[in-house]
Amino acid sequence: MAQFLLKRIILMIPTLLGVSIIVFLMLQIVPGDPIDSILSPDATEADRQKLVQEMGFDQPLYIQYMDWMMHILRGDLGQSIIKRVSINQLLFDGLWNTLVLALSAGLFSFVLSIAIGVYSAYKPKSWLASLANIIGLTGVTIPNYWMSLILIGIFSVTLGWLPPSGMMSSGNGGIGDLLLHLVLPSIAAGMTTLGVMTRMVRSTIYDILNQDFVATLQAKGVSSFTIMKHVLRNGTPMILTVAGLQFGHLLGGSVLVETVFTWPGLGQLIYQAISQRDFPVIQAGVLSIAVIFVILNLTVDALHAMIDPRVRHT
C-alpha cells in the first residue's frame, strides 16, 4: 500500500508542475495589462515604469515564473495587486466558504443519487426509475447558472421562502441562517452531479445485477439484503471514483453559482480577479484548485486500493 501511494504522489509532481506552467503562460498571452488597472488615469510613463519594475514585470518570463514558484514553495502566494492584501488570507477565506458549499451540495447530490440510482436499478420499470431518467437528463442538460436563476425566481422572488443571495443575513448570524442561505446554491451546484451520479449508479448497479454471481446467489436462496451488500460492494469502486471526480468539480466548477448567489467563495474570488485583471490572485486560485483536485484523486485512489487490493498491483 505504501509503495502504491508513493507512486501516486510522485506522479502528482509533474502534473502540478505542468498546471503551474500552463496557468502562468496563459495569463501572459491574454489581452490586457494588469498595470493599467492599478495606475490612476493621470499617471505618467515614469510612474508606469516604476511600477513595472517594482512588480518584476520587466524580467524575462522564465525569471518571473521561477520567482513565483519559489514564493509558492515557501508558502507565500503573494499579494493582490488590486486589493493590496495577502493572497493567502483571501484564498483561505474563499476556500473555506467554497468547501462549505461543496460539502453541502455533495451531501445533497450523493445521497439522493445513490438512493434513487440503486432503487431504480432494482425496479427498472417503476415510477422512480422514470424519475431517475428525468433527474439525470435535467441535471446534465440545464447549466447550473440557469438552475440558479430558476431557483431564485421560484423560491426567493415568487414564494419568498429562501434568501436569494449571500452567505448570511446582515446582523443575523447563526447556523440556522447559514443553512437557509445554503439551500438554493447547494441544489443549483449539485444538480449536475446529481444527474451524472444518478445515471451512473443506476447503470452500474443494473449491470452487476445481471451478472452470473447474482443469479447463483439467488439460486442458493440467499436473502435479498445479502445480495444487495454484494452488489454494492462490487459497485463501490466505480461509484467512489466518479464521486471523487464530481466533488472536485463541485469545488472548482461552481464559479457561476457562487457569482449568481454572491457566495463569497473561491469561485467568486477568481471571477472578480479576472474582471479586475488581478493576475496573482488568478494564478494562485487556479493552482489551488488544481492542487485540491489532484489530492482528491490521490484520496480516491487510496480508498479504491483499500476496497479492491487488485488495484495496488496495476
BATORZA-123961 format. One line per 10 residues: number of its first residue (from 1); their letters; for each residue z, x, y of N, C-alpha, C. Coordinates in steps of 0.001 Angstrom, whole numbers. Each point is the difference from the previous one (the first is absolute). Layout:
<sites>
NUM = A = Z X Y Z X Y Z X Y  ...
</sites>
This chain:
<sites>
1 = MAQFLLKRII = 0 824 -1207 0 -824 1207 0 863 1264  795 1070 -26 72 885 1170 -1340 676 255  -674 413 -1078 -1309 637 145 -1022 -995 543  77 -1224 -445 -896 -1052 477 170 -215 1503  1269 -109 445 272 -203 1426 -420 1215 829  199 1186 -559 -390 1216 721 -1511 24 239  -783 -387 -995 -1450 -50 173 -391 -990 1088  652 -1165 14 -319 -1002 1006 385 483 1400  1123 691 120 436 511 1303 -968 1072 501  -469 854 -898 -957 1030 395 -1298 -639 495
11 = LMIPTLLGVS = -421 -1091 -642 -1219 -690 424 164 -668 1363  1247 -271 401 233 -607 1306 -377 937 1148  169 1301 -211 -187 966 1084 -1426 -3 534  -1049 187 -851 -1360 -43 559 -375 -1366 556  563 -1057 -565 -289 -1345 520 493 -147 1428  1257 374 238 564 -119 1340 -662 971 967  -349 1173 -483 -688 963 854 -1361 -535 435  -707 -596 -950 -1296 -583 339 127 -1143 988  1011 -845 -182 225 -1109 931 302 522 1398  834 1035 90 357 546 1313 -1221 563 712
21 = IIVFLMLQIV = -881 667 -736 -1215 559 604 -922 -1117 494  -175 -1022 -832 -880 -1116 382 531 -716 1229  1302 -286 7 593 -690 1150 -149 837 1259  268 1281 -100 -87 878 1170 -1427 64 539  -987 172 -890 -1380 142 450 -587 -1307 510  365 -1113 -626 -539 -1290 436 416 -323 1428  1218 344 352 472 -277 1353 -619 947 1022  -584 1091 -470 -655 915 930 -1417 -440 347  -623 -788 -894 -1392 -377 224 -155 -1405 562  1079 -776 68 -111 -1335 579 -184 125 1506
31 = PGDPIDSILS = -721 -943 623 -224 83 1448 1288 -213 784  33 574 1187 1171 -142 849 823 1272 53  849 85 994 831 1187 203 1423 -449 295  977 430 -803 1389 -424 254 522 495 1343  -581 1067 524 449 515 1294 -225 -1033 1091  -1102 -757 -112 -313 -999 1026 1058 -1090 76  647 -287 -1129 1028 -1053 0 1332 500 528  134 1303 156 1267 560 499 -68 267 1494  -1126 536 452 -133 384 1408 -76 -1230 897  518 139 1177 -112 -1052 997 -1411 0 573
41 = PDATEADRQK = -450 -1125 574 -1367 -71 519 -309 1043 1079  1014 430 751 -247 952 1088 248 1454 -420  89 263 -1318 241 1363 -481 -1222 872 246  252 1251 302 -1077 960 247 -418 674 -1301  -1104 756 71 -463 735 -1162 1006 1065 -412  686 567 1003 1020 1005 -305 1145 -634 -802  395 -1224 387 1037 -716 -753 -451 -251 -1435  -1259 -333 -137 -536 -274 -1340 25 1250 -875  -456 1112 532 -32 1242 -759 1402 467 -381  948 -210 928 1382 390 -283 559 -816 -1159
51 = LVQEMGFDQP = -286 -1292 -10 490 -866 -1068 -674 332 -1328  -1268 316 44 -726 384 -1211 635 1230 -635  340 991 847 626 1223 -512 1397 -265 -541  758 -861 696 1355 -313 -449 -8 -671 -1383  -991 -834 -246 -48 -736 -1263 -774 751 -1072  -551 1147 351 -688 829 -991 -1387 -475 -358  -583 -909 804 -1332 -515 -298 -1103 1002 315  348 1101 645 -1000 1017 302 -170 990 -1158  842 -119 -1031 -65 899 -1149 -1074 -472 -983  -538 919 -826 -940 -412 -1053 637 -1027 -927
61 = LYIQYMDWMM = -837 -800 -648 509 -1085 -828 883 501 -1139  -385 1108 -611 802 474 -1126 1379 469 460  72 525 1231 1305 391 547 845 -1244 270  -629 -1031 570 724 -1250 259 504 -611 -1310  -853 43 -1039 397 -571 -1286 1160 779 -620  -84 1327 13 1061 818 -579 1313 -194 754  -89 -101 1313 1207 -214 795 616 -1363 -323  -860 -1012 -151 476 -1345 -342 680 -5 -1366  -619 666 -983 556 36 -1344 1316 782 -53  91 1070 769 1241 775 17 1150 -839 553
71 = HILRGDLGQS = -284 -791 1019 1046 -883 541 390 -1074 -1018  -988 -536 -715 288 -1031 -1003 875 562 -1117  -326 1198 -461 784 617 -1071 1436 269 434  213 146 1296 1367 172 519 677 -1338 268  -719 -1101 -262 565 -1319 234 -130 -485 1422  -836 658 791 -204 -380 1394 -1394 -597 139  -79 -1314 202 -1291 -670 116 -535 3 1428  737 615 888 -479 118 1375 535 -1085 904  -695 -160 1135 423 -964 1026 -1171 -886 375  277 -1258 224 -1027 -930 457 -474 407 1385
81 = IIKRVSINQL = -1320 118 184 -517 416 1303 -6 -1143 1001  230 -1217 -477 49 -1157 897 1439 -396 302  802 -170 -1050 1379 -445 185 969 1143 289  -460 1233 -263 820 1187 268 1335 -31 -742  -16 -475 -1224 1196 -6 -841 -371 621 -1349  1011 331 -777 -220 635 -1297 -721 -949 -954  -1044 507 -657 -722 -809 -977 870 -258 -1215  888 928 -317 916 -200 -1134 766 -1300 147  529 -242 1186 784 -1210 233 -887 -1242 -24  -1193 105 606 -923 -1126 3 -386 -394 -1423
91 = LFDGLWNTLV = -321 996 -819 -411 -280 -1373 1160 -513 -841  1191 532 225 1159 -456 -779 261 -1484 260  11 -394 1271 237 -1402 336 -1123 -888 -534  -1249 433 221 -1130 -801 -449 -76 -99 -1508  253 1110 -691 -71 4 -1457 1086 -872 -616  1183 18 587 1082 -833 -515 -357 -1485 119  -554 -391 1153 -381 -1399 201 -1150 -395 -920  -954 919 -207 -1100 -277 -922 505 -113 -1429  964 833 -363 571 -62 -1343 689 -1336 -245  701 -507 1011 647 -1312 -125 -1049 -1079 -248
101 = LALSAGLFSF = -1089 39 766 -1068 -985 -168 -691 162 -1348  -278 1243 -414 -692 247 -1266 845 -447 -1189  1299 277 45 881 -427 -1096 60 -1521 -91  66 -653 1142 37 -1461 8 -1312 -584 -522  -1127 545 481 -1309 -473 -458 -203 323 -1479  485 1171 -437 -123 370 -1399 811 -909 -903  1221 -317 422 841 -903 -790 -664 -1362 -140  -539 -491 1103 -688 -1298 -16 -1207 20 -927  -855 1016 142 -1267 20 -742 183 397 -1456  854 990 -286 150 471 -1375 652 -1047 -892
111 = VLSIAIGVYS = 1109 -560 469 717 -989 -819 -876 -1219 -262  -640 -503 1059 -811 -1206 -149 -1235 265 -862  -640 1150 193 -1221 292 -766 307 192 -1483  1101 665 -332 341 200 -1412 346 -1335 -659  768 -841 718 378 -1301 -568 -1232 -873 -226  -849 -113 1012 -1194 -846 -127 -992 608 -980  -181 1324 77 -976 656 -874 355 -105 -1463  1275 226 -337 425 -72 -1406 -117 -1427 -524  458 -968 806 -56 -1391 -456 -1441 -477 -181  -872 345 952 -1393 -448 -99 -727 688 -1144
121 = AYKPKSWLAS = 456 1200 -405 -594 667 -1163 393 -717 -1288  1240 -486 -64 465 -741 -1169 -575 -1413 -31  -206 -585 1194 -524 -1364 96 -1274 24 849  -1102 544 -535 -1207 194 814 -647 -1291 493  323 -1139 -616 -612 -1265 404 949 -877 805  1129 550 400 979 -774 754 -368 -43 1478  685 -859 747 -252 -89 1437 446 1269 707  994 687 -579 470 1240 604 -1053 1105 -124  -779 -30 -1082 -1091 964 -139 -1056 -238 1076  -265 -1260 284 -940 -320 1088 559 447 1340
131 = LANIIGLTGV = 1301 -191 166 648 457 1232 -94 1518 117  127 713 -1120 -107 1454 18 -1384 429 462  -1035 -736 -435 -1354 307 449 -138 -184 1506  582 -1088 504 -85 -287 1434 739 1066 800  1193 364 -463 785 1024 694 -721 1342 -19  -561 339 -1161 -711 1269 -114 -1186 76 943  -800 -1053 33 -1166 -10 879 401 -28 1467  1031 -789 311 459 -75 1399 531 1338 467  789 658 -838 614 1264 391 -996 1111 242  -1035 69 -830 -950 1116 121 -1140 -288 962
141 = TIPNYWMSLI = -177 -1253 434 -1121 -321 874 399 -180 1460  1208 -490 267 422 -222 1389 689 1258 519  -511 618 1060 654 1196 566 1419 -308 438  862 992 -96 1411 -265 305 242 -354 1456  -865 462 930 205 -376 1397 -364 -1470 230  -1005 -508 -757 -315 -1425 87 1137 -826 -593  540 479 -1112 1140 -691 -599 1174 -21 973  191 1086 737 1077 61 991 -177 -1077 1057  -1224 -135 518 -268 -1000 1032 155 -1417 -536  -431 -227 -1241 148 -1330 -604 1467 -366 -155
151 = LIGIFSVTLG = 804 941 -492 1425 -263 -194 708 -249 1328  -351 773 1013 609 -205 1328 -383 -1373 538  -1279 -356 -154 -458 -1299 510 697 -1164 -668  257 99 -1307 612 -1115 -730 1517 -24 168  651 1111 -323 1456 -9 -104 725 350 1308  -695 593 945 651 338 1269 -439 -922 1132  -1326 -139 165 -518 -799 1116 107 -1500 -291  -487 -420 -1166 -34 -1435 -311 1363 -535 -422  614 621 -1004 1263 -497 -531 1223 574 709  -127 1198 525 1121 618 705 1150 400 -901
161 = WLPPSGMMSS = -306 276 -1259 1059 330 -952 422 1468 58  -961 878 234 265 1439 -109 -486 730 1244  645 1100 366 -419 773 1174 -1372 642 -217  -833 59 1055 -1364 507 -164 -151 1506 129  1012 675 517 -174 1442 240 1347 691 98  -75 1344 -7 1205 801 146 754 180 -1295  1034 821 90 842 271 -1156 1331 -724 97  452 -233 1226 1223 -750 254 -115 -684 1354  695 -1121 127 38 -676 1303 870 794 946  -365 25 1263 767 755 986 1393 -580 138
171 = GNGGIGDLLL = 977 856 -172 1392 -416 149 516 -832 -1146  -751 -56 -1108 453 -824 -1126 -263 752 -1306  712 1087 -189 -228 822 -1184 606 -616 -1238  107 799 -1034 588 -488 -1237 -1028 -81 -1105  489 8 -1241 -864 -4 -1161 -782 -1305 -110  625 -1111 401 -693 -1287 -62 -1203 -39 912  167 532 1211 -1103 41 953 -1123 897 -506  355 1139 -597 -996 907 -558 -780 -671 -1124  688 -723 -879 -677 -663 -1106 -973 -1065 494  374 -720 1063 -913 -994 566 -1265 652 531
181 = HLVLPSIAAG = 153 1150 657 -1161 705 538 -824 672 -1105  597 194 -1169 -694 675 -1103 -918 -934 -782  267 -1298 32 -692 -928 -901 -1514 46 187  -473 -269 1212 -1444 -89 232 -725 1331 -190  474 1108 596 -717 1266 -236 34 449 -1456  1072 -335 -728 66 377 -1415 -1056 -748 -809  -158 -1292 289 -1022 -781 -710 -1393 497 365  -230 242 1288 -1320 459 441 -345 1359 -592  965 922 8 -253 1341 -537 -122 -13 -1519  711 -916 -664 32 -1 -1458 -1060 -849 -671
191 = MTTLGVMTRM = -789 -771 775 -966 -904 -620 -1093 752 -763  -507 1091 575 -1023 768 -707 561 576 -1293  1205 569 80 653 530 -1202 250 -1107 -1014  413 -1171 480 236 -1134 -896 -1284 -385 -725  -1121 -36 736 -1272 -346 -626 -432 1019 -1031  91 1278 349 -408 1070 -929 900 22 -1230  1315 -52 233 942 104 -1105 -64 -1214 -923  -172 -1193 554 -57 -1203 -826 -1173 60 -963  -1169 373 511 -1185 89 -854 152 1113 -1040  575 1125 416 147 1129 -915 1017 -299 -1099
201 = VRSTIYDILN = 1152 -572 379 1039 -319 -988 -520 -1027 -1005  -668 -1022 502 -518 -1035 -900 -1005 580 -993  -953 797 482 -1012 566 -900 607 997 -982  974 804 478 637 985 -878 774 -676 -1122  829 -971 354 804 -702 -1010 -891 -806 -939  -1049 -605 546 -910 -796 -836 -701 874 -1033  -431 1195 421 -662 921 -938 958 457 -1098  1249 270 367 970 449 -1001 317 -1125 -985  69 -1225 506 290 -1136 -876 -1075 -199 -1064  -1204 464 259 -1092 -161 -949 -175 1208 -918
211 = QDFVATLQAK = 934 938 48 -72 1160 -886 568 -343 -1381  -352 830 -973 358 -293 -1399 1502 17 -238  727 889 690 1438 95 -316 739 -1276 389  -503 -715 1005 633 -1263 382 -205 -1043 -1095  -1224 -52 -528 -265 -936 -1098 851 338 -1230  193 1282 -234 839 422 -1135 1446 -442 200  511 185 1215 1375 -425 285 156 -1504 -148  -1001 -750 469 59 -1458 -131 -47 -421 -1461  -808 724 -805 -92 -337 -1433 1303 274 -733  757 985 485 1286 328 -610 1118 -927 461
221 = GVSSFTIMKH = -314 -909 912 1004 -944 470 931 544 1060  -412 1055 677 822 577 1065 79 -998 1157  1154 -78 639 201 -962 1085 -892 318 1200  -289 -1035 785 -860 156 1174 632 956 1014  1322 -48 108 685 889 955 -188 1468 -393  118 296 -1291 -181 1384 -465 -1441 455 202  -944 -900 -275 -1416 332 215 -254 282 1479  600 -804 866 -176 213 1432 528 1364 424  1125 424 -585 544 1318 329 -970 1105 -391  -618 -132 -1169 -971 1004 -433 -1233 -2 903
231 = VLRNGTPMIL = -448 -1188 380 -1180 -109 863 280 612 1370  1145 -329 569 355 535 1318 177 1514 -49  562 495 -1100 181 1444 -114 -1344 721 -38  -978 -594 -683 -1320 608 -61 -750 -127 1327  296 -1050 751 -692 -193 1263 664 673 1187  1243 449 -184 746 590 1120 -669 1219 626  -527 970 -795 -617 1166 640 -1118 -356 973  -876 -904 -407 -1103 -404 873 519 -728 1232  935 -910 -204 559 -755 1119 737 924 956  736 945 -545 766 936 819 -921 882 838
241 = TVAGLQFGHL = -1109 447 -579 -937 846 725 -600 -741 1188  -466 -1214 -236 -598 -784 1082 1048 -369 1039  1224 -314 -436 1069 -341 935 322 1174 915  21 1212 -554 259 1169 823 -1063 209 1054  -1272 -155 -391 -1095 136 967 68 -1087 1062  337 -1204 -409 81 -1104 955 1160 172 968  1106 579 -481 1114 244 920 -387 1054 1028  -778 1000 -423 -519 964 958 -892 -663 1030  -781 -978 -453 -841 -759 931 856 -791 983  1098 -558 -474 888 -752 892 605 894 1074
251 = LGGSVLVETV = 296 1252 -361 579 928 973 -1026 460 1030  -1209 289 -455 -990 579 896 -1079 -944 473  -122 -1160 -628 -1107 -879 328 362 -1246 780  1206 -62 530 413 -1212 728 -39 213 1509  -943 831 471 -90 299 1429 -271 -1269 802  -987 -776 -449 -374 -1198 750 1087 -1074 -84  681 -90 -1138 1094 -968 -125 1111 342 979  363 1273 63 1042 420 934 -440 -201 1444  -1285 171 273 -506 -196 1361 41 -1470 390  -444 -881 -897 -9 -1437 298 1413 -518 218
261 = FTWPGLGQLI = 931 445 -847 1379 -488 96 864 878 911  -629 989 652 737 976 826 1227 537 -737  -196 325 -1267 1071 577 -819 74 1495 307  1146 513 419 81 1400 457 14 1014 -1132  -1085 15 -779 -75 893 -1144 -953 1153 217  -249 719 -1072 -858 1177 64 -1445 -383 305  -450 -1118 -544 -1365 -443 264 -243 -293 1466  929 -723 617 -149 -296 1426 101 1269 832  848 938 -417 125 1264 718 -1325 766 -15  -663 63 -1152 -1285 687 -99 -1065 -740 810
271 = YQAISQRDFP = 24 -1324 -51 -970 -790 768 142 266 1499  1221 19 489 226 291 1415 -417 1426 349  270 934 -919 -383 1386 239 -1517 154 70  -719 -746 -821 -1462 52 33 -526 -514 1329  540 -1115 464 -454 -568 1272 359 883 1184  1051 804 -125 439 875 1088 -497 1441 -155  -768 261 -1065 -505 1348 -272 1141 1001 -186  1069 -447 -638 1153 867 -240 -203 709 -1335  -769 1094 26 -406 686 -1217 1160 464 -876  1035 619 540 1091 472 -864 662 -1117 -802
281 = VIQAGVLSIA = 160 -1174 609 615 -1126 -706 -925 -513 -1097  -1311 -62 291 -962 -450 -1009 16 944 -1201  -71 1289 280 -21 984 -1078 1260 -73 -845  1147 -42 654 1263 -40 -736 147 -1306 -774  -439 -1107 594 125 -1291 -666 -864 -101 -1242  -1268 393 117 -910 -63 -1147 450 968 -1095  433 1177 395 478 970 -987 1249 -511 -713  882 -667 737 1210 -566 -613 -349 -1060 -1038  -984 -853 325 -432 -1028 -949 -585 647 -1252  -783 1067 195 -581 702 -1149 1083 602 -882
291 = VIFVILNLTV = 1022 596 615 1103 584 -766 721 -1087 -799  265 -1122 637 685 -1101 -684 -828 -507 -1167  -1315 -141 233 -883 -498 -1052 -17 951 -1192  -63 1294 259 -16 988 -1083 1326 -16 -767  1108 -127 731 1311 -61 -652 120 -1255 -856  -542 -1118 490 7 -1233 -788 -800 171 -1289  -1157 652 112 -802 241 -1205 754 881 -998  704 1010 524 790 859 -870 1105 -793 -681  650 -882 737 1061 -829 -562 -537 -920 -1087  -1170 -610 285 -613 -883 -995 -384 776 -1250
301 = DALHAMIDPR = -559 1208 179 -356 832 -1157 1234 342 -833  1114 306 682 1228 333 -712 527 -1198 -790  -11 -1173 620 445 -1207 -695 -926 -333 -1168  -1304 195 239 -971 -252 -1066 257 916 -1190  293 1269 292 275 966 -1069 1284 -332 -745  984 -546 700 1246 -394 -657 -222 -1195 -925  -855 -939 422 -264 -1175 -813 -887 323 -1187  -1044 816 271 -953 351 -1049 -56 1520 -125  713 591 -952 44 1465 -144 -1361 644 -233  -990 -768 -450 -1331 563 -227 -630 517 1296
311 = VRHT = 399 -577 1130 -567 390 1283 336 1455 324  1140 469 -469 410 1370 319 -940 1042 -597  -713 -356 -1045 -843 966 -687 -1483 -148 350  -285 -858 995 -1384 -186 404 -367 946 1129
</sites>
